């Protein structure tokens, strides 16, 4: 109920759907992962007007298990799409947790400096790439 009453506070990053569609057209697998429950995510996803067809993978942290143990979303996506090396993945995000998840999984990492976290905190995590906006991702790939 709290999400519903505050849904107007959620907005997508400028040009995000354009970027996701660009990647899809280029044949690049895209995934989105969240620590939110599926129910809350669905409400926000719908509010943003995003289409699930733009993503090859949507992962929910609380639903991902392997042999009864927690399994990260990068590893889950690698397993589903039979990606042999984490170095083939670029983990993009706007939080310290995003960068750490990518580094822990052995991926290349990119941070987008358009989010809610302070730039210096994000840069201190030493991501492989620093993007001023998500649109910069089109130039990287």
ChimeraX attribute file (.defattr): number of C-alpha atoms within 10 A of each C-alpha:
attribute: neighborCount
match mode: 1-to-1
recipient: residues
	/A:1	7
	/A:2	7
	/A:3	13
	/A:4	11
	/A:5	8
	/A:6	9
	/A:7	14
	/A:8	11
	/A:9	7
	/A:10	12
	/A:11	12
	/A:12	13
	/A:13	14
	/A:14	12
	/A:15	11
	/A:16	14
	/A:17	18
	/A:18	14
	/A:19	17
	/A:20	22
	/A:21	16
	/A:22	17
	/A:23	18
	/A:24	16
	/A:25	11
	/A:26	10
	/A:27	9
	/A:28	14
	/A:29	16
	/A:30	18
	/A:31	18
	/A:32	18
	/A:33	16
	/A:34	14
	/A:35	12
	/A:36	13
	/A:37	12
	/A:38	17
	/A:39	9
	/A:40	13
	/A:41	15
	/A:42	12
	/A:43	13
	/A:44	19
	/A:45	17
	/A:46	11
	/A:47	15
	/A:48	16
	/A:49	11
	/A:50	14
	/A:51	10
	/A:52	13
	/A:53	10
	/A:54	20
	/A:55	17
	/A:56	14
	/A:57	17
	/A:58	15
	/A:59	19
	/A:60	16
	/A:61	18
	/A:62	15
	/A:63	13
	/A:64	15
	/A:65	13
	/A:66	11
	/A:67	6
	/A:68	7
	/A:69	8
	/A:70	12
	/A:71	15
	/A:72	20
	/A:73	26
	/A:74	22
	/A:75	18
	/A:76	18
	/A:77	21
	/A:78	15
	/A:79	11
	/A:80	9
	/A:81	11
	/A:82	10
	/A:83	14
	/A:84	9
	/A:85	12
	/A:86	17
	/A:87	14
	/A:88	12
	/A:89	19
	/A:90	18
	/A:91	26
	/A:92	23
	/A:93	23
	/A:94	22
	/A:95	21
	/A:96	18
	/A:97	12
	/A:98	20
	/A:99	25
	/A:100	17
	/A:101	18
	/A:102	25
	/A:103	18
	/A:104	11
	/A:105	18
	/A:106	18
	/A:107	21
	/A:108	18
	/A:109	22
	/A:110	24
	/A:111	27
	/A:112	23
	/A:113	20
	/A:114	17
	/A:115	14
	/A:116	8
	/A:117	13
	/A:118	13
	/A:119	16
	/A:120	9
	/A:121	11
	/A:122	22
	/A:123	16
	/A:124	9
	/A:125	15
	/A:126	16
	/A:127	22
	/A:128	15
	/A:129	16
	/A:130	19
	/A:131	18
	/A:132	13
	/A:133	17
	/A:134	23
	/A:135	19
	/A:136	13
	/A:137	19
	/A:138	12
	/A:139	6
	/A:140	9
	/A:141	10
